[in-house]
Amino acid sequence: MRARINEPRTVQVKGRRSDYLFNWKSKRWPHEELRKFVDTFKSSGTVKDTWSCAAHLQIHDGDQAYFLSQDKRLGIFGRGRVVGEPFEVEKTPGENPWKVLIRFDASLGDVLVDPWQRLLVEKEQLLRMPAAQRFTRIQKAGERLESGTARQIDRIIAGSTPEGQAPQEIERQKTLEQQARSSLSQLVTHVFAHQNSPISGLTYRELAFRIGRLNKRGEGHARGMGRVLGVLGHLLQGIDEGHRGEPIPDIQSLAIAKTGKNRGLPDDGIKEFWPDYPHLTRPEKENRTRSEYEKILAFGRRWDDVLIKLGIQPATDRSIAGGTPEGEAAQEIERQKKLGEQASRPGQQAFSETIRWNYRNRCAVTGCVTPAALEAAHISTRTGCDDNSPANGILLRSDIHALFDRFLITLSEDCARVEVGRELTDPSYAFLETVAVARPDKDAPSTENLRKHRDRFFERQKQCSGNLGDAKGRRLQKRGGVSRVISPDL
């Protein structure tokens, strides 16, 4: 019981949110009490409590808190937010006197589950992350968590599928990520169009129209775009560490409200990333937005690097029909239509479920375990009728699937390696040349289906190189396990 609380200490607020890791053991906090805490969150959507904090000199209001179970199973079971500043209580022998108030609010995307029933991020997933030993060695609650690791945890949480979750919810999550990727592509195109002129924002409705998110009247459907932009922001945070330490600007701030108190300014889609934004005056919001727009423009052609890292076609290489927003929207609508047609093909759902099961919901090439990013790919395709047998499928991350379908990559004859075509020069895919392809639990890809895909792959290489000689003249150059296609005259 607290006897005395000292005056709260003033902590300097930083521009970007930081992340901290808190651990839980039933010996310190009985499971029965934690279960009641979780039940309160489930029923009311919000709950808060104080936790010991080792990093009380760095943590501040608005920082994100991740909760690690070190009890029966190791794993992440919650994500909440720090409220206010750390405070000191009367010291008890063996306990840290510094505490921090943490709130879980479902409306802000916070999550909390009973770790004895299930985990949001499993032990196996944590141990594949950078500096994984911290999860097994953490001794004090409230330690600093690396930003890149936190973003990986966010992506797994965003794509996690609770037991019994409806297929419609899985598709909804997948659709949100697809729309977030399309939004990023359109916003980068918008930035490039204003490299030599003042940039202005796009209303939620305009952006929705450009990505093909339409209502029954064929107009841009703005409702729910805040969630789409939130997913976009997390995608950017996931690669934030890869740009020489320079944060990627919040390009989602280019999406602005058409009406309301934030008319002409960023709205719901930015609140999570600018925690102080709702409390600013309008002039302060305008200055904050103007400053971010300058950073977005200064980022220049590095936006193409961001797109490439996310497996999205670079804006500078994109051919826009007519060069107009209407042309961009038409192309995106057509792409979404094709995705819908693919999903509705006879047997597609059963095929997808079987392949996901056989590969344990893990990409055979990258090891990605985010369900929303995974797709069941057909190895051999035929016009008018798909072969939906398990031996004709492989589970791939969506961008790897796109490369596979376009015959920019193929699989070796023994299905153990990836063979990369000469057209794929993007350095972010260099890892494909040495990666080992995982085998499914059963129904391995058939030799005949692999041969058909390889034949079409090599035909593309032949066309690319202008080599019209005998196809048998193809050969693979192997250097230290690297497989890359070369033509006989090289």
Residue pairs with C-beta under 8 A, 6 or more apart in sequence:
2 89
2 90
3 89
3 90
4 89
4 90
5 87
5 88
5 89
6 87
6 88
6 89
8 84
8 85
8 86
8 87
9 56
9 85
9 86
9 87
9 88
10 85
11 57
11 58
11 59
11 60
11 61
11 85
11 86
12 60
13 60
13 61
13 62
13 276
14 60
16 247
17 62
17 63
17 64
17 273
17 275
18 58
18 59
18 60
18 63
18 64
18 144
18 147
19 63
19 64
19 65
19 66
19 144
19 145
19 146
19 147
19 149
19 150
20 53
20 55
20 59
20 63
20 64
20 65
20 66
20 82
20 142
20 143
20 144
20 145
21 65
21 66
21 68
21 134
21 135
21 138
21 141
21 142
21 143
21 144
21 145
22 51
22 53
22 65
22 66
22 67
22 68
22 102
22 141
22 142
23 67
23 68
23 69
23 70
23 138
23 139
23 140
23 141
24 34
24 67
24 68
24 69
24 70
24 71
24 77
24 115
25 70
25 71
26 34
26 71
31 71
31 116
34 114
34 115
35 114
35 116
37 47
37 49
37 112
38 112
38 113
38 114
40 47
41 47
41 104
41 106
41 112
45 105
45 106
45 107
46 103
46 104
46 105
46 106
46 107
47 103
47 104
47 112
48 83
48 101
48 102
48 103
48 104
49 101
49 102
50 99
50 100
50 101
50 102
51 65
51 99
51 100
51 102
51 141
51 142
52 95
52 96
52 98
52 99
52 140
52 141
52 142
53 59
53 86
53 96
53 98
53 99
53 100
53 141
53 142
54 96
54 98
54 140
54 141
54 142
54 143
55 142
55 143
55 144
56 86
56 98
56 100
56 142
58 144
59 82
59 86
59 100
59 142
60 82
60 85
61 82
61 83
61 84
61 85
61 275
62 81
62 82
62 275
62 276
63 81
63 82
64 79
64 80
64 81
64 82
64 150
65 79
65 80
65 81
65 82
65 102
65 142
66 76
66 78
66 79
66 145
66 150
66 153
67 76
67 77
67 78
67 79
67 80
67 112
68 74
68 75
68 76
68 77
68 135
68 138
69 75
69 76
69 77
69 115
69 119
70 138
71 115
71 116
72 115
72 116
73 115
73 119
73 122
73 123
74 123
74 126
74 135
74 136
75 115
75 119
75 120
75 121
75 122
75 123
75 125
75 126
76 119
76 120
76 121
76 126
76 153
76 157
77 112
77 113
77 114
77 115
77 119
77 120
78 104
78 110
78 111
78 112
78 113
78 120
79 104
79 110
79 111
79 112
79 120
79 153
79 154
79 157
80 102
80 103
80 104
80 105
80 110
80 112
81 102
81 103
81 104
81 105
81 108
81 110
82 100
82 101
82 102
83 101
83 102
83 103
84 100
84 101
85 100
86 98
86 99
86 100
87 98
87 99
87 100
88 97
88 98
88 99
89 97
89 99
90 97
91 97
96 140
96 141
100 142
103 110
104 110
104 111
104 112
108 272
109 230
109 272
111 120
111 157
113 119
113 120
118 162
118 163
120 156
120 157
120 160
121 153
121 156
121 157
121 160
123 135
125 156
125 369
126 132
126 135
127 135
127 136
128 367
129 135
129 149
129 152
129 153
130 146
130 148
130 149
131 146
131 149
134 143
134 145
147 237
147 240
147 241
148 238
148 240
148 241
151 234
151 237
151 238
151 239
151 240
152 238
154 234
154 237
154 238
155 234
155 238
155 370
156 369
156 370
158 173
158 177
158 231
158 234
158 370
158 372
159 173
159 369
159 370
159 371
159 372
159 373
160 371
161 169
161 170
161 371
167 349
170 371
170 372
171 343
173 371
173 372
174 371
174 372
176 227
176 228
176 231
176 372
177 231
177 235
177 372
177 373
178 336
178 339
179 211
179 213
179 228
179 231
180 228
180 229
180 231
180 232
180 235
181 232
181 235
181 310
181 312
182 210
182 211
182 212
182 332
183 207
183 211
183 228
183 229
183 232
183 252
183 255
184 232
184 235
184 236
184 251
184 306
184 307
184 310
184 312
185 307
185 312
185 313
185 315
185 318
186 202
186 207
186 210
186 211
186 328
186 332
187 202
187 207
187 251
187 252
187 254
187 255
188 251
188 303
188 304
188 306
188 307
188 315
189 315
189 318
189 320
189 328
190 199
190 202
190 254
191 199
191 251
191 254
191 296
191 297
191 299
191 303
192 303
192 315
192 316
194 200
194 297
195 297
195 300
199 254
199 293
199 296
199 297
201 253
201 254
201 255
201 256
201 264
201 265
201 266
202 210
202 254
202 255
202 256
203 222
203 255
203 256
203 257
203 258
204 220
204 222
204 225
204 226
204 255
204 256
204 257
204 258
204 267
204 269
205 219
205 220
205 221
205 222
205 258
206 220
206 325
207 220
207 225
207 255
208 214
208 220
208 221
208 222
208 225
209 219
209 220
209 325
209 329
210 220
210 325
210 328
210 329
210 332
211 329
211 332
212 329
212 332
212 333
212 335
212 336
213 220
213 221
213 225
213 228
214 220
214 221
214 333
215 221
222 258
225 255
225 269
226 267
226 268
226 269
228 269
229 252
229 255
229 268
229 269
229 270
230 269
230 272
232 251
232 252
232 269
233 250
233 252
233 269
233 270
233 272
233 273
235 310
236 248
236 250
236 251
236 252
236 306
237 248
239 248
239 306
239 309
239 310
240 247
240 248
242 309
243 302
243 305
248 299
248 306
249 292
249 295
249 296
249 299
250 270
250 273
250 274
250 292
250 296
251 296
251 303
252 266
252 269
252 270
252 273
253 266
253 269
253 270
253 274
253 289
253 292
253 293
253 296
254 266
254 293
254 296
255 266
255 267
255 269
256 262
256 264
256 265
256 266
256 267
257 263
257 264
257 265
257 266
257 267
260 267
261 282
262 285
265 282
265 285
265 286
265 289
266 274
266 277
266 285
266 289
270 277
271 277
271 278
274 288
277 285
277 288
280 288
301 316
303 315
304 314
304 315
304 316
307 313
307 314
307 315
308 314
308 426
308 428
309 428
310 399
311 397
311 398
311 399
311 400
311 402
312 399
320 327
320 328
320 331
321 327
321 328
321 330
321 331
342 348
343 349
345 386
346 386
347 386
347 388
348 386
348 388
350 388
351 376
351 386
351 388
351 390
351 393
352 375
352 376
354 376
354 390
354 393
354 443
355 376
355 390
355 393
355 394
355 395
355 440
356 371
356 374
356 376
356 395
357 441
358 390
358 393
358 395
358 440
358 441
358 442
358 443
359 394
359 395
359 438
359 440
359 441
360 441
361 369
361 371
361 374
361 395
362 368
362 369
362 395
362 438
363 369
363 373
363 374
363 395
363 396
363 397
363 400
364 394
364 395
364 396
364 437
364 438
364 439
364 440
365 396
365 397
365 400
365 418
365 432
365 435
365 437
365 438
366 397
366 400
366 435
367 438
368 374
368 397
373 397
373 398
374 395
374 396
374 397
374 398
375 395
375 396
375 397
375 398
375 401
376 393
376 394
376 395
377 393
377 394
377 395
377 396
377 401
377 404
377 405
378 386
378 387
378 388
378 392
378 393
379 392
379 393
379 394
379 411
379 445
379 449
379 450
379 452
379 453
380 387
380 392
380 448
380 449
380 452
380 453
381 387
381 405
387 449
389 443
390 440
390 442
390 443
391 443
391 444
391 445
391 446
391 449
392 445
392 446
392 449
393 443
393 445
394 411
394 440
394 445
395 440
396 404
400 409
400 432
403 409
403 424
403 429
404 410
404 453
407 421
407 453
407 456
407 457
407 459
407 460
408 420
408 421
408 423
408 424
408 460
409 418
409 419
409 420
409 421
409 424
409 432
409 457
410 418
410 419
410 421
410 453
410 454
410 457
410 458
411 417
411 418
411 419
411 437
411 445
411 450
411 453
411 454
412 418
412 419
412 437
412 483
413 447
413 450
413 451
413 454
415 437
415 439
415 444
415 445
415 450
416 436
416 437
417 435
417 436
417 437
417 481
417 483
418 432
418 433
418 435
418 437
418 483
419 454
419 457
419 476
419 483
419 484
419 485
420 429
420 432
420 433
420 483
420 484
420 485
421 457
421 460
421 461
421 464
421 485
422 461
422 464
422 465
422 484
422 485
422 486
423 460
423 464
424 432
433 482
433 483
433 484
434 481
434 482
458 471
458 474
458 485
459 471
461 474
461 485
461 487
462 468
462 471
462 474
465 487
467 473
467 487
467 488
467 489
469 488
473 488
474 485
474 487
474 488
475 486
475 488
476 483
476 484
476 485
476 486
477 484
477 486
